[in-house]
Amino acid sequence: MTDRLSKLLTSFETHISIPWPVAVSAHERTIFLVYNKQDELKLRARVGEFELASTQSNHPWTLLDLTHSFEQWMSDQDYKETYFEDPEYLEGLYDDFADELVNNLIKKVNINQSKDSVIALLGCGTLFGFASVSGVVEALAEKVTGRLIVFFPGEVENNNYQLLDAKDGWGYHATAITATV
């Protein structure tokens, strides 16, 4: 029996190999690879297979891993010791973190892209509670000229995306690829 990630990879290979239309919106250039949160470690071990599928279809691949972005940002803060002592002081700074993250990602995108390239976001689950994944995706999608691939640990139903076990999701008209599609 084929596992969920193998099905997801097969669906991605099929989708990424189809010729890309040129005149499409940022939403239409965004592809969510939706997977079960329990498969996170297995997915990370197989990210190279997704890259291979992309490059074999003549789409250069750039992986942007968000996993350590909050802790890297935190280590640069002048008052980090105070924040560790009293985390409530951080609440007003989450927007600063999100803005800095988006700006850094945009810089990387601008260096590493063409109309045929794939920019892949990994580690979206690590933003939970610190930054809005929808905000990051929407801001970044506007800057990507090729395709934005979002590895998304959660669920999608009728273009409503729920990260991890969040009660509320957000509506986004992207292409969703799941293990069942």
C-alpha positions as CSV (number, residue, x, y, z in Angstrom):
1,M,0.0,0.0,0.0
2,T,1.3,3.4,-0.9
3,D,1.7,5.8,2.0
4,R,0.2,9.3,2.1
5,L,3.5,11.1,1.3
6,S,4.1,8.9,-1.8
7,K,0.6,9.8,-3.0
8,L,1.3,13.5,-2.3
9,L,4.6,13.3,-4.2
10,T,2.9,11.6,-7.2
11,S,0.2,14.2,-7.3
12,F,2.9,17.0,-7.1
13,E,5.0,15.3,-9.9
14,T,1.9,15.2,-12.1
15,H,1.0,18.8,-11.4
16,I,4.4,20.4,-11.7
17,S,5.1,18.7,-15.0
18,I,2.1,20.3,-16.7
19,P,3.0,23.5,-18.8
20,W,2.4,26.7,-16.8
21,P,0.1,29.4,-18.1
22,V,1.8,32.8,-18.2
23,A,-0.9,35.3,-17.3
24,V,-2.0,34.1,-13.8
25,S,-2.6,35.8,-10.5
26,A,-0.4,35.4,-7.4
27,H,-3.1,33.1,-6.0
28,E,-3.0,30.9,-9.1
29,R,0.8,30.7,-8.9
30,T,0.5,29.4,-5.3
31,I,0.4,25.6,-4.6
32,F,-0.3,24.2,-1.2
33,L,1.0,20.7,-0.6
34,V,-1.3,19.7,2.2
35,Y,-0.2,16.9,4.4
36,N,-1.1,15.3,7.7
37,K,0.8,17.0,10.6
38,Q,1.9,13.5,11.9
39,D,3.9,13.2,8.6
40,E,6.1,16.2,9.3
41,L,9.4,14.4,10.0
42,K,8.8,11.9,7.1
43,L,8.0,14.8,4.8
44,R,11.2,16.6,5.8
45,A,13.2,13.5,5.0
46,R,11.6,13.4,1.5
47,V,11.8,17.1,0.6
48,G,14.6,16.2,-1.8
49,E,12.2,14.1,-3.8
50,F,9.9,17.1,-4.3
51,E,12.9,19.1,-5.4
52,L,13.9,16.4,-7.9
53,A,10.3,16.3,-9.3
54,S,10.5,20.1,-9.8
55,T,14.0,20.2,-11.4
56,Q,13.2,17.2,-13.7
57,S,10.3,19.3,-15.0
58,N,12.8,22.1,-15.7
59,H,11.7,24.2,-12.8
60,P,14.7,25.4,-10.6
61,W,14.0,24.9,-6.9
62,T,14.8,27.2,-4.0
63,L,13.8,26.0,-0.5
64,L,13.1,28.5,2.2
65,D,13.0,26.8,5.5
66,L,11.1,28.8,8.2
67,T,11.7,26.3,11.0
68,H,14.2,28.4,12.9
69,S,13.1,31.9,11.8
70,F,11.5,32.9,15.2
71,E,14.4,31.7,17.3
72,Q,16.9,33.5,14.9
73,W,14.9,36.7,15.1
74,M,14.6,36.3,18.9
75,S,18.4,35.9,19.3
76,D,18.9,39.2,17.5
77,Q,16.7,41.1,20.0
78,D,18.4,43.5,22.4
79,Y,16.0,42.7,25.2
80,K,15.8,38.9,24.7
81,E,16.6,38.1,28.3
82,T,13.7,40.3,29.5
83,Y,11.4,38.5,27.0
84,F,12.5,35.2,28.4
85,E,11.8,36.3,32.0
86,D,8.4,37.8,31.0
87,P,7.1,36.6,27.7
88,E,4.1,38.9,27.8
89,Y,6.4,41.7,26.6
90,L,6.7,39.8,23.3
91,E,3.0,40.0,22.4
92,G,3.4,43.5,20.9
93,L,6.4,42.4,18.8
94,Y,4.9,39.5,16.8
95,D,4.0,41.9,14.0
96,D,7.6,43.1,13.9
97,F,8.8,39.5,13.6
98,A,6.3,38.8,10.8
99,D,7.3,41.9,8.9
100,E,11.0,41.1,9.2
101,L,10.4,37.5,8.1
102,V,8.5,38.6,5.0
103,N,11.2,41.2,4.1
104,N,13.9,38.6,4.5
105,L,12.0,36.0,2.4
106,I,11.3,38.6,-0.3
107,K,15.1,39.4,-0.6
108,K,15.8,35.7,-1.0
109,V,13.0,35.3,-3.6
110,N,14.3,38.2,-5.6
111,I,17.8,36.6,-5.8
112,N,16.6,33.1,-6.6
113,Q,13.8,33.2,-9.1
114,S,12.8,33.3,-12.7
115,K,9.4,32.8,-14.3
116,D,10.1,29.0,-14.4
117,S,11.4,28.7,-10.8
118,V,9.8,27.2,-7.8
119,I,10.1,28.8,-4.4
120,A,9.2,26.3,-1.7
121,L,8.3,27.2,1.9
122,L,8.9,24.6,4.6
123,G,8.3,24.9,8.3
124,C,5.0,26.8,8.2
125,G,3.9,25.0,11.4
126,T,6.6,26.7,13.4
127,L,5.0,30.1,12.8
128,F,1.9,29.0,14.7
129,G,1.3,31.5,17.5
130,F,4.0,33.9,16.3
131,A,3.0,35.0,12.8
132,S,0.2,34.6,10.4
133,V,1.0,31.9,7.8
134,S,-1.7,33.5,5.6
135,G,-0.1,36.9,5.8
136,V,3.4,35.5,5.0
137,V,2.0,33.5,2.0
138,E,0.0,36.4,0.6
139,A,2.9,38.8,0.9
140,L,5.4,36.4,-0.6
141,A,3.0,35.2,-3.4
142,E,2.9,38.7,-4.8
143,K,6.7,38.6,-5.3
144,V,7.0,35.2,-6.8
145,T,7.0,35.1,-10.6
146,G,7.2,31.3,-11.0
147,R,5.4,29.1,-8.5
148,L,5.2,29.3,-4.7
149,I,5.0,25.9,-3.1
150,V,3.8,25.9,0.5
151,F,4.4,22.7,2.5
152,F,1.3,22.9,4.7
153,P,0.7,20.7,7.7
154,G,-3.0,20.8,8.1
155,E,-6.3,20.5,6.2
156,V,-8.0,22.1,3.3
157,E,-11.7,22.1,2.4
158,N,-13.3,24.4,-0.2
159,N,-10.3,26.7,-0.3
160,N,-10.4,27.0,3.5
161,Y,-7.0,26.2,5.0
162,Q,-6.5,25.2,8.6
163,L,-2.9,25.0,9.9
164,L,-2.3,22.2,12.4
165,D,-5.4,21.8,14.5
166,A,-6.4,25.5,14.4
167,K,-10.1,26.1,14.9
168,D,-10.2,28.9,12.3
169,G,-8.8,28.7,8.9
170,W,-8.5,31.3,6.1
171,G,-9.9,31.4,2.6
172,Y,-7.3,31.4,-0.1
173,H,-7.8,30.5,-3.8
174,A,-4.6,28.5,-4.4
175,T,-4.1,25.1,-5.9
176,A,-4.3,22.5,-3.2
177,I,-2.5,19.2,-3.7
178,T,-3.3,16.5,-1.2
179,A,-2.6,12.8,-0.9
180,T,-6.1,12.1,-2.2
181,V,-6.0,14.2,-5.3
